[in-house]
Amino acid sequence: MGLALAWLVEVGIITWRDLTGKAKNHTVAGLPIPADYVATFIIFGALSFVPKDNVGASRTAALVGWAYVVATYMNVAPALVNPTGKTSSTSSSSTQTTPTAGATSATIP
């Protein structure tokens, strides 16, 4: 029951965040994109394969599920998942690296 309740709370947070416009990483206002729901199906579906007979494992799976809920509520996501999040760079210019004059590329025979 703990994992199913965590999944329902996760779906509720995702829906509430997108409907109220508090999701900064979504450009479309309104309902959440289907990929948000698919991600919850994958994550919580994988956690549901933990056998309920093993009490320690099922509690750990529920704890991991609730950790995802807390992370969603606090909007904790790496830059790869949340590209509009804060970055450490303050300048908007990009730097390009060019090889030096004497550099050669190594080839493997």
TACORPE-V491001 format. One record per residue. BURIAL is b if it has 9 or more other C-alpha atoms within 8 Angstrom, else e. Layout:
# TACORPE-V491001
<<BURIAL> <BURIAL>>
This chain:
# TACORPE-V491001
<<e> <e> <b> <e> <e> <b> <b> <e> <b> <b> <b> <e> <b> <b> <b> <e> <b> <b> <b> <e> <b> <e> <e> <e> <e> <e> <e> <e> <e> <e> <e> <b> <e> <e> <e> <b> <b> <e> <e> <b> <e> <e> <e> <b> <b> <e> <b> <b> <e> <b> <e> <e> <e> <e> <e> <e> <b> <b> <e> <e> <b> <b> <e> <e> <b> <b> <e> <b> <b> <e> <b> <b> <e> <e> <e> <e> <b> <e> <b> <e> <e> <b> <e> <e> <e> <e> <e> <e> <e> <e> <e> <e> <e> <e> <e> <e> <e> <e> <e> <e> <e> <e> <e> <e> <e> <e> <e> <e> <e>>
